[in-house]
Amino acid sequence: MSETRTRPAVAGHGAALLPSVAVDSYNVEIKDDEGFLGDRANKGAFADIIENWRKPLRKAGADPFGDKPTEDLSKKALDGLLNNGDAEAAGIVQGAIEDFSQELALVIRRFLKLKAWAGTERIVIGGGFRASRVGELVIGRTAVILKADGIRTDLVPVRNDPDEAGLLGAAHLAPAWMFKAHDAILAVDIGGTNIRAGVVDLNLKKKDDLSRASVWKFELWRHADEEDVKRADAVANLAAMLKRLIARAQKEKIKLAPFIGVGCPGKIEPDGAIDRGAQNLPGNWESSRFNLPLALGEAIPKIGDDDTAIVLHNDAVVQGLSEAPFMQDVAHWGVLTIGTGLGNARFTNRSAMED
């Protein structure tokens, strides 16, 4: 077997047992009479709710947003309306927050009824939607709705910026002892809109549980803004981003571990193939002839003098892992990432399993 087909094995792709947690469930797709439940609580669903509020006002010639298409209303613009904007426009945003919060509460109730989610004590809300005041208000309102219904599961926003949380979690895909002789690792967060690659400063000398890890540098490519992006183009762009980051780290004398942790939408097979759930990515990432870890390994066979080890897991799992050091006061917790889709994962702390 060729060298490019045998990457160093430090942890399993899509593994159920990770250094600090057991992954009880991820990438669950729940259906109801209206389709996939996750479609009721993602970024597109919030835009649809705003559009539904605007339609009757538009017919009456009283749409406070004027002719601007709903899809062009940025998170920053919606946040600004809540604080300083036209009162009626702010009223539409507030109405959308309420409606979306009701939908998100419904989705969470359904998740909590799943056997794998039973006993979940806390749910972290991440994804790009969380990175706005509107998103924070949705989280707060949803928490109030659930508590009013007697559901005791805590709802909290992911503590790190979502742009960074999906990178920081990659450090938890392999045992921390592997990185003790190194300063940092490379991490990748692949989403339906963006692909990020970054250098994660582990700061193990300050805290060996990775709670002080931080993103030193990262690059972002918005593939959704470009037309006819093929899978090969995406992999080539990602590899180029990683090579630039390696060069920058070497210039600053940052000692990179020969490791790349990758979060990607979908159900991840032990061999690194993606079974399902990657439909929002450019090209067919679910093809039996495509293997992302092998493709990256061929592009970046070594980091420094050592063979590159690559570990792939679901993007919601990886984003959730960024919270692992701060979840030691509960046994069972989960994450929902609100973005192009609704990512989900549920964890049990290894410390709780050993007690």
C-alpha positions as CSV (number, residue, x, y, z in Angstrom):
1,M,0.0,0.0,0.0
2,S,1.4,3.4,-0.9
3,E,2.7,5.9,1.6
4,T,-0.2,8.3,0.9
5,R,-2.7,5.6,1.8
6,T,-1.3,4.9,5.3
7,R,-1.4,8.0,7.5
8,P,-0.2,7.8,11.1
9,A,-3.0,6.6,13.3
10,V,-3.3,8.6,16.5
11,A,-7.0,8.5,17.0
12,G,-10.0,7.2,15.0
13,H,-11.9,9.3,12.5
14,G,-15.4,9.9,13.8
15,A,-14.5,8.1,17.1
16,A,-17.1,7.5,19.7
17,L,-14.5,7.6,22.5
18,L,-12.3,10.6,22.7
19,P,-9.7,11.6,25.3
20,S,-12.1,13.6,27.5
21,V,-15.5,12.5,26.4
22,A,-17.6,9.8,24.9
23,V,-19.6,10.9,21.9
24,D,-23.1,9.5,22.6
25,S,-24.7,10.8,19.5
26,Y,-24.0,13.2,16.6
27,N,-25.4,14.3,13.2
28,V,-28.9,13.0,14.2
29,E,-31.5,13.7,11.5
30,I,-35.0,13.9,13.0
31,K,-38.0,14.0,10.7
32,D,-41.6,15.2,11.3
33,D,-44.5,15.7,8.9
34,E,-42.9,18.9,7.6
35,G,-39.5,17.4,6.8
36,F,-36.2,17.4,8.7
37,L,-36.6,19.0,12.1
38,G,-33.3,20.8,11.9
39,D,-34.5,22.8,8.9
40,R,-36.8,24.6,11.4
41,A,-33.9,26.0,13.4
42,N,-31.1,27.0,11.1
43,K,-29.9,30.3,9.6
44,G,-32.2,29.9,6.6
45,A,-35.2,29.3,8.8
46,F,-34.6,32.6,10.6
47,A,-34.4,34.4,7.3
48,D,-37.7,32.7,6.3
49,I,-39.4,34.0,9.4
50,I,-38.3,37.5,8.8
51,E,-39.6,37.2,5.2
52,N,-42.9,36.0,6.5
53,W,-43.2,39.1,8.8
54,R,-42.3,41.3,5.8
55,K,-44.8,39.9,3.3
56,P,-48.0,41.5,4.6
57,L,-46.3,44.8,5.2
58,R,-44.9,44.7,1.7
59,K,-48.3,44.2,0.3
60,A,-49.6,47.2,2.3
61,G,-46.6,49.3,1.1
62,A,-45.3,49.6,4.6
63,D,-42.2,47.4,4.7
64,P,-39.7,49.2,6.9
65,F,-36.8,47.4,5.2
66,G,-37.9,48.8,1.8
67,D,-36.7,46.9,-1.3
68,K,-33.7,45.2,0.4
69,P,-34.0,41.4,0.0
70,T,-34.2,39.5,3.2
71,E,-31.2,37.4,2.3
72,D,-29.1,40.5,2.1
73,L,-29.8,41.5,5.7
74,S,-26.6,40.8,7.6
75,K,-26.3,39.8,11.3
76,K,-24.6,43.2,11.9
77,A,-27.5,45.1,10.3
78,L,-30.1,43.2,12.3
79,D,-28.2,43.8,15.5
80,G,-28.0,47.5,14.7
81,L,-31.8,47.7,14.1
82,L,-32.4,46.3,17.6
83,N,-30.4,49.1,19.2
84,N,-30.8,52.2,17.0
85,G,-32.9,51.3,14.0
86,D,-36.4,52.1,12.8
87,A,-39.0,51.0,15.5
88,E,-41.1,49.0,13.0
89,A,-38.0,47.3,11.6
90,A,-36.8,46.5,15.1
91,G,-40.3,45.1,15.8
92,I,-40.0,42.7,12.9
93,V,-36.6,41.5,14.2
94,Q,-38.1,41.0,17.7
95,G,-41.0,39.1,16.3
96,A,-38.6,36.9,14.4
97,I,-36.6,36.3,17.5
98,E,-39.7,35.1,19.3
99,D,-40.9,32.9,16.5
100,F,-37.5,31.3,16.0
101,S,-37.0,30.8,19.7
102,Q,-40.3,28.8,19.8
103,E,-39.1,26.7,16.9
104,L,-35.7,26.1,18.6
105,A,-37.4,25.2,21.8
106,L,-39.5,22.6,19.9
107,V,-36.4,21.2,18.3
108,I,-34.6,20.9,21.7
109,R,-37.6,19.1,23.2
110,R,-37.5,16.5,20.5
111,F,-33.7,16.0,21.0
112,L,-34.2,15.5,24.7
113,K,-36.7,12.8,24.0
114,L,-34.1,10.7,22.2
115,K,-32.5,7.9,24.2
116,A,-29.0,9.1,23.4
117,W,-29.9,12.6,24.7
118,A,-31.7,11.5,27.9
119,G,-30.4,13.2,31.0
120,T,-28.7,16.0,29.2
121,E,-27.9,18.6,31.8
122,R,-26.6,21.4,29.6
123,I,-26.7,22.4,25.9
124,V,-24.2,24.7,24.3
125,I,-25.5,26.8,21.3
126,G,-22.8,27.5,18.7
127,G,-22.6,28.1,15.0
128,G,-22.4,31.4,13.1
129,F,-25.9,32.5,14.2
130,R,-24.7,32.7,17.8
131,A,-22.1,35.3,16.9
132,S,-24.7,38.2,17.0
133,R,-26.9,40.0,19.5
134,V,-29.9,38.5,17.7
135,G,-28.5,35.0,18.3
136,E,-27.8,35.7,22.0
137,L,-31.4,36.9,22.4
138,V,-32.7,33.8,20.8
139,I,-30.6,31.6,23.2
140,G,-31.9,33.6,26.2
141,R,-35.5,33.5,25.0
142,T,-35.4,29.8,24.2
143,A,-33.9,29.1,27.7
144,V,-36.8,31.0,29.3
145,I,-39.4,29.0,27.2
146,L,-37.8,25.7,28.2
147,K,-37.6,26.6,31.9
148,A,-41.3,27.8,31.9
149,D,-42.1,24.3,30.5
150,G,-40.3,22.7,33.4
151,I,-37.3,21.5,31.4
152,R,-34.3,21.9,33.6
153,T,-31.6,21.6,30.9
154,D,-29.4,24.7,30.9
155,L,-28.9,26.5,27.6
156,V,-25.7,28.5,27.2
157,P,-23.9,30.2,24.3
158,V,-20.5,28.7,23.2
159,R,-18.0,30.8,25.2
160,N,-15.5,31.2,22.3
161,D,-16.2,33.1,19.1
162,P,-17.8,30.5,16.8
163,D,-15.2,31.3,14.2
164,E,-12.6,30.0,16.7
165,A,-14.5,27.3,18.6
166,G,-14.6,24.9,15.7
167,L,-10.8,25.2,15.5
168,L,-10.1,25.0,19.3
169,G,-12.1,21.8,19.6
170,A,-9.6,20.0,17.2
171,A,-7.1,19.9,20.0
172,H,-9.4,17.5,21.9
173,L,-9.4,14.9,19.1
174,A,-6.1,13.4,20.3
175,P,-4.5,12.8,23.7
176,A,-2.9,16.0,25.1
177,W,0.3,14.0,25.9
178,M,1.0,13.8,22.1
179,F,1.4,17.6,22.0
180,K,3.6,18.1,25.1
181,A,6.8,18.7,23.0
182,H,5.0,21.2,20.7
183,D,3.5,24.6,20.9
184,A,0.5,24.4,18.6
185,I,-1.5,22.3,16.1
186,L,-3.2,23.0,12.8
187,A,-7.0,22.9,12.8
188,V,-9.7,23.0,10.1
189,D,-13.4,23.9,10.3
190,I,-15.3,23.1,7.2
191,G,-18.9,24.5,6.9
192,G,-21.6,25.0,4.4
193,T,-20.6,28.7,3.9
194,N,-17.0,29.0,5.0
195,I,-13.8,26.9,5.4
196,R,-11.4,28.0,8.1
197,A,-7.9,26.8,8.8
198,G,-5.9,28.0,11.8
199,V,-3.0,27.5,14.2
200,V,-4.2,26.7,17.7
201,D,-1.8,27.7,20.5
202,L,-2.2,24.9,23.0
203,N,-0.7,26.7,26.1
204,L,-0.2,23.4,27.8
205,K,2.3,24.9,30.2
206,K,-0.4,27.2,31.5
207,K,-3.1,24.5,31.7
208,D,-2.8,20.9,30.7
209,D,-6.6,20.5,30.1
210,L,-6.4,22.8,27.0
211,S,-8.7,25.3,28.7
212,R,-6.1,28.1,27.8
213,A,-5.8,27.1,24.2
214,S,-6.3,30.0,21.8
215,V,-6.3,30.6,18.1
216,W,-3.0,32.3,17.1
217,K,-3.8,32.9,13.4
218,F,-6.5,31.7,11.0
219,E,-7.6,32.1,7.4
220,L,-11.2,32.0,6.1
221,W,-12.5,31.3,2.7
222,R,-16.2,31.9,1.9
223,H,-16.8,29.3,-0.8
224,A,-20.5,30.0,-0.8
225,D,-19.8,33.4,-2.4
226,E,-18.2,31.8,-5.4
227,E,-19.9,30.1,-8.4
228,D,-19.3,26.5,-9.5
229,V,-16.7,25.6,-6.8
230,K,-15.7,22.0,-7.3
231,R,-14.6,19.7,-4.5
232,A,-11.0,19.5,-5.9
233,D,-10.9,23.3,-5.8
234,A,-12.0,23.3,-2.2
235,V,-9.4,20.8,-1.1
236,A,-6.7,22.6,-3.1
237,N,-7.6,26.0,-1.4
238,L,-7.7,24.3,2.0
239,A,-4.2,22.8,1.5
240,A,-2.9,26.2,0.3
241,M,-4.3,27.8,3.5
242,L,-2.6,25.2,5.7
243,K,0.7,25.6,3.9
244,R,0.6,29.4,4.4
245,L,-0.1,28.9,8.1
246,I,2.7,26.3,8.4
247,A,5.1,28.9,6.8
248,R,3.9,31.6,9.2
249,A,4.3,29.4,12.2
250,Q,7.8,28.4,11.2
251,K,8.8,32.0,10.6
252,E,7.7,32.8,14.2
253,K,9.5,29.7,15.5
254,I,6.2,28.2,16.7
255,K,6.7,24.4,17.0
256,L,3.8,22.7,15.2
257,A,2.8,19.2,16.1
258,P,2.6,17.0,13.0
259,F,-1.1,16.9,13.4
260,I,-4.2,18.3,11.7
261,G,-7.6,18.1,13.4
262,V,-10.5,18.6,11.0
263,G,-14.2,19.2,11.6
264,C,-16.5,18.6,8.7
265,P,-20.3,18.2,8.3
266,G,-21.7,14.7,8.1
267,K,-21.4,11.2,9.5
268,I,-17.8,10.3,9.6
269,E,-16.8,6.7,8.9
270,P,-13.7,5.1,10.7
271,D,-11.8,5.2,7.4
272,G,-12.3,8.9,7.0
273,A,-15.1,8.7,4.4
274,I,-18.2,10.9,4.8
275,D,-21.4,8.8,4.8
276,R,-24.1,11.6,4.7
277,G,-24.8,15.1,5.8
278,A,-22.2,16.9,3.6
279,Q,-24.8,18.1,1.0
280,N,-24.0,21.8,1.6
281,L,-20.4,21.5,0.7
282,P,-19.1,22.3,-2.8
283,G,-19.1,19.1,-4.9
284,N,-19.8,15.6,-3.8
285,W,-18.0,14.9,-0.5
286,E,-19.9,11.7,0.1
287,S,-18.5,9.9,-2.9
288,S,-17.0,6.5,-2.1
289,R,-14.0,7.6,-4.2
290,F,-13.2,10.6,-2.0
291,N,-11.4,10.6,1.4
292,L,-10.6,14.0,2.9
293,P,-7.9,12.9,5.3
294,L,-6.0,11.0,2.5
295,A,-6.4,14.0,0.2
296,L,-5.0,16.4,2.8
297,G,-2.2,13.9,3.6
298,E,-1.2,13.8,0.0
299,A,-1.1,17.6,-0.1
300,I,0.8,17.9,3.2
301,P,2.7,14.7,3.8
302,K,4.9,16.1,6.5
303,I,5.0,18.9,9.0
304,G,8.6,19.6,9.9
305,D,10.4,16.3,9.8
306,D,7.5,14.1,10.8
307,D,4.7,12.4,8.9
308,T,1.4,14.3,9.2
309,A,-1.3,12.7,11.3
310,I,-4.9,13.8,10.4
311,V,-8.0,13.1,12.4
312,L,-11.5,13.9,11.0
313,H,-14.7,14.3,13.0
314,N,-18.1,15.9,12.6
315,D,-18.0,19.7,12.8
316,A,-20.6,20.0,15.6
317,V,-18.6,17.4,17.6
318,V,-15.4,19.4,17.2
319,Q,-17.1,22.8,18.0
320,G,-18.6,21.2,21.1
321,L,-15.2,19.8,22.2
322,S,-14.0,23.4,22.7
323,E,-16.3,23.5,25.7
324,A,-15.0,20.2,27.2
325,P,-12.7,21.8,29.9
326,F,-15.6,23.9,31.1
327,M,-18.2,21.1,31.3
328,Q,-16.7,19.2,34.2
329,D,-19.5,20.2,36.6
330,V,-22.0,18.1,34.6
331,A,-21.9,14.5,33.4
332,H,-24.0,14.8,30.2
333,W,-24.1,17.7,27.8
334,G,-24.7,18.5,24.2
335,V,-24.1,21.1,21.5
336,L,-26.4,22.5,18.8
337,T,-24.7,24.6,16.1
338,I,-27.0,27.0,14.2
339,G,-25.6,27.8,10.8
340,T,-26.3,26.6,7.2
341,G,-27.7,23.5,8.9
342,L,-28.4,22.5,12.5
343,G,-25.4,20.5,13.8
344,N,-25.8,18.4,16.9
345,A,-23.8,16.3,19.2
346,R,-24.2,14.8,22.7
347,F,-21.4,13.9,25.1
348,T,-20.7,12.2,28.4
349,N,-17.6,13.2,30.3
350,R,-15.0,10.4,30.6
351,S,-14.5,11.5,34.3
352,A,-18.2,10.8,34.9
353,M,-17.9,7.3,33.3
354,E,-15.0,6.4,35.6
355,D,-16.7,7.5,38.8
